[in-house]
Amino acid sequence: MFFVSDLDGTLLDHTHKIDDIVLDGIRKILAAGHYFAICTGRSLHKAEEVNFGIDHEHMFSIGMNGAIIYKDHKTILDKKAIDKDVVSDAIETLSDDIFVRYETRLDSLYTYSYDEADAYLYKEHLFEDGHEDRMAFYAINSKFSTTKDEILAHDIYKINFSMSSAKAKKTADDFIKRHRDKIVNAPWGEGFYDITDIGADKAIATKWLADYLNVPYDEVYTYGDSYNDLELMRSFKNSYAPSNAIDMIKDAAKHVIGDYDDHSVIKDMLEKIA
């Protein structure tokens, strides 16, 4: 069997952190001879985030909504960068009202300065408790005040942005329409945009990895809770949504299980290998 799970809202509880119950469960799955893959919108910039630091030949990670597939933190099996012309247009046309993050393999790049980023988060009422809380959200692997040439010197695997004004939203939607033959938007929630190459989504990456491992699709078990998991739920007959998932995902999944805060996902997997 091949188990593939989203992280936030699915495998992880409301704290968004891996715990011993999940880690022990994954190790039991691997020890029993099965395969396991993290499948997330996260960038997985840090080595310890890839495969949760578990060193096992049956452990894999799918990051950035399918744009990169890792065997381990040193080995990339497949990757799909966004077309450079699309990235160039994003830099040129997305307005100052849109806080854009360009994700490379190792870093998050911003055209905003550090102070501009802090002011934006404050204006959008994010992390209002204090400056340190706001900037901690962007502190890891973040590079500010990057130029267009600096961004284009890298392969960009995902472009993230959000905005509040109607004008900014129209700018963003027009950008997506111009490049709908080259990109796909699979956000984790409403009001957010997660742009990847059109050939990169969680379902495509999972099928690629299943083919790589010679695992039939009917032996693939997928788990997810939010918008970017929709194709993952639709594409496999063994798809599962925790009860906290949004209605769209629960409708698309073949099965609905318990709440993520009850470790329902790892428990369901362990029941299947018992």
ZIJO-V49295 format. One record per residue. N is the residue number from 0. SS is DSSP state (H for helix, E for strand, L for the rest). PHI is phi as a letter, one per 40 degrees, with the letter a starting at -180 (999 if undefined). D_LAST is the distance of its C-alpha to the last C-alpha in Angstrom with 1 decimal. Layout:
BEGIN
N&SS&PHI&D_LAST ; N&SS&PHI&D_LAST
END
This chain:
BEGIN
0&L&999&12.0 ; 1&E&b&14.5 ; 2&E&b&14.2 ; 3&E&b&17.7 ; 4&E&b&18.7 ; 5&L&c&22.1 ; 6&L&c&22.9 ; 7&E&c&25.5 ; 8&L&g&24.6 ; 9&L&b&21.1 ; 10&L&c&18.9 ; 11&E&c&21.7 ; 12&L&c&23.3 ; 13&L&c&27.0 ; 14&L&c&28.1 ; 15&L&g&27.0 ; 16&L&b&25.8 ; 17&L&c&22.6 ; 18&L&b&21.4 ; 19&H&c&19.4 ; 20&H&c&16.4 ; 21&H&c&16.1 ; 22&H&c&17.1 ; 23&H&c&14.6 ; 24&H&c&11.7 ; 25&H&c&13.3 ; 26&H&c&13.8 ; 27&H&c&10.2 ; 28&H&c&9.6 ; 29&H&c&12.8 ; 30&H&c&12.3 ; 31&L&c&9.4 ; 32&L&g&12.3 ; 33&L&c&11.9 ; 34&E&b&14.9 ; 35&E&a&15.7 ; 36&E&b&19.1 ; 37&E&c&21.1 ; 38&E&b&23.3 ; 39&L&b&26.2 ; 40&L&c&29.8 ; 41&L&c&30.4 ; 42&L&c&32.6 ; 43&L&f&30.6 ; 44&L&c&34.0 ; 45&L&c&33.0 ; 46&H&d&31.2 ; 47&H&c&28.7 ; 48&H&c&27.7 ; 49&H&c&26.6 ; 50&H&f&22.9 ; 51&H&f&23.2 ; 52&H&g&24.8 ; 53&L&c&21.7 ; 54&L&c&22.9 ; 55&L&a&20.4 ; 56&L&c&21.2 ; 57&L&b&18.2 ; 58&E&b&19.2 ; 59&E&b&21.9 ; 60&E&b&23.9 ; 61&E&b&25.8 ; 62&E&b&28.7 ; 63&H&f&31.7 ; 64&H&f&30.2 ; 65&H&h&29.6 ; 66&L&c&32.9 ; 67&E&b&31.4 ; 68&E&b&28.3 ; 69&E&b&27.6 ; 70&E&c&25.9 ; 71&E&a&27.0 ; 72&L&c&29.9 ; 73&L&b&32.4 ; 74&E&b&31.2 ; 75&E&b&31.6 ; 76&E&c&30.3 ; 77&E&a&32.1 ; 78&E&a&34.4 ; 79&L&b&36.6 ; 80&L&c&39.6 ; 81&L&c&41.7 ; 82&L&d&45.1 ; 83&H&c&47.8 ; 84&H&c&50.2 ; 85&H&c&47.7 ; 86&H&c&47.2 ; 87&H&d&51.0 ; 88&H&c&51.6 ; 89&H&c&49.1 ; 90&H&c&51.1 ; 91&H&c&54.4 ; 92&H&b&53.7 ; 93&L&c&51.1 ; 94&L&c&53.4 ; 95&L&c&53.8 ; 96&L&c&52.1 ; 97&L&b&48.8 ; 98&E&c&46.9 ; 99&E&b&45.4 ; 100&E&b&42.9 ; 101&E&b&42.7 ; 102&E&c&39.5 ; 103&L&c&39.9 ; 104&L&c&37.2 ; 105&L&b&38.1 ; 106&L&b&40.3 ; 107&E&b&41.1 ; 108&E&b&44.7 ; 109&L&b&47.0 ; 110&L&c&50.6 ; 111&L&c&51.1 ; 112&L&c&52.4 ; 113&H&d&50.5 ; 114&H&c&52.9 ; 115&H&c&52.7 ; 116&H&c&48.9 ; 117&H&c&49.3 ; 118&H&c&51.9 ; 119&H&c&49.7 ; 120&H&c&46.7 ; 121&H&c&49.2 ; 122&H&c&50.9 ; 123&L&c&47.6 ; 124&L&g&46.8 ; 125&L&b&43.8 ; 126&L&f&43.2 ; 127&L&c&46.5 ; 128&L&c&46.1 ; 129&L&i&47.6 ; 130&H&d&48.4 ; 131&H&c&45.9 ; 132&H&c&42.9 ; 133&H&c&44.1 ; 134&H&c&44.5 ; 135&H&c&41.3 ; 136&L&c&39.5 ; 137&L&b&41.2 ; 138&L&c&41.8 ; 139&L&c&39.1 ; 140&L&f&40.2 ; 141&E&b&42.8 ; 142&E&b&46.2 ; 143&L&b&49.0 ; 144&L&f&52.2 ; 145&L&c&51.1 ; 146&L&c&53.6 ; 147&H&d&53.0 ; 148&H&c&53.7 ; 149&H&c&51.2 ; 150&H&c&48.5 ; 151&H&c&49.3 ; 152&L&c&49.3 ; 153&L&b&45.5 ; 154&L&c&42.8 ; 155&L&b&41.6 ; 156&L&b&38.0 ; 157&E&a&38.0 ; 158&E&b&40.8 ; 159&E&b&40.0 ; 160&E&a&42.5 ; 161&E&a&43.2 ; 162&L&a&46.5 ; 163&L&b&48.0 ; 164&L&c&51.3 ; 165&H&c&51.9 ; 166&H&c&54.0 ; 167&H&c&51.3 ; 168&H&c&48.7 ; 169&H&c&51.1 ; 170&H&d&51.6 ; 171&H&c&47.8 ; 172&H&c&47.4 ; 173&H&c&50.4 ; 174&H&c&48.9 ; 175&H&c&45.7 ; 176&H&c&47.8 ; 177&H&c&49.9 ; 178&L&b&46.9 ; 179&L&c&44.6 ; 180&L&c&44.7 ; 181&L&b&43.4 ; 182&E&b&41.1 ; 183&E&b&38.4 ; 184&E&b&37.9 ; 185&L&b&34.4 ; 186&L&c&34.8 ; 187&L&c&32.2 ; 188&L&a&34.5 ; 189&L&c&37.8 ; 190&L&g&40.9 ; 191&E&b&39.3 ; 192&E&b&39.5 ; 193&E&b&37.2 ; 194&E&c&38.9 ; 195&E&b&37.4 ; 196&E&d&38.6 ; 197&L&c&38.2 ; 198&L&c&35.9 ; 199&L&b&33.4 ; 200&L&a&30.8 ; 201&H&c&27.1 ; 202&H&c&26.4 ; 203&H&c&28.8 ; 204&H&c&27.4 ; 205&H&c&23.8 ; 206&H&c&25.0 ; 207&H&d&27.1 ; 208&H&c&24.2 ; 209&H&c&22.0 ; 210&H&c&25.1 ; 211&H&d&25.6 ; 212&H&c&22.2 ; 213&L&f&22.5 ; 214&L&b&19.5 ; 215&L&c&20.2 ; 216&H&c&20.6 ; 217&H&c&18.4 ; 218&H&b&15.4 ; 219&E&c&16.5 ; 220&E&b&15.0 ; 221&E&b&17.9 ; 222&E&b&18.5 ; 223&L&a&22.0 ; 224&L&b&24.6 ; 225&L&b&28.1 ; 226&H&d&30.8 ; 227&H&c&29.9 ; 228&H&b&26.5 ; 229&H&d&28.1 ; 230&H&c&28.1 ; 231&H&c&24.5 ; 232&H&c&23.6 ; 233&H&c&26.1 ; 234&L&c&25.3 ; 235&L&b&21.7 ; 236&L&c&20.3 ; 237&E&b&17.0 ; 238&E&b&18.7 ; 239&E&b&17.9 ; 240&E&b&20.5 ; 241&E&c&20.2 ; 242&L&c&22.7 ; 243&L&c&25.2 ; 244&L&c&25.6 ; 245&L&c&29.1 ; 246&H&d&29.8 ; 247&H&d&30.3 ; 248&H&c&26.8 ; 249&H&c&25.3 ; 250&H&c&27.5 ; 251&H&c&26.5 ; 252&L&c&22.8 ; 253&L&c&21.1 ; 254&E&a&18.9 ; 255&E&b&19.8 ; 256&E&b&17.4 ; 257&L&c&18.4 ; 258&L&c&21.0 ; 259&H&c&20.6 ; 260&H&c&22.0 ; 261&H&c&19.1 ; 262&L&f&16.7 ; 263&H&c&15.3 ; 264&H&c&14.5 ; 265&H&c&12.4 ; 266&H&c&10.6 ; 267&H&c&10.1 ; 268&H&c&8.9 ; 269&H&c&6.2 ; 270&H&c&5.2 ; 271&H&c&5.6 ; 272&H&c&3.8 ; 273&L&c&0.0
END
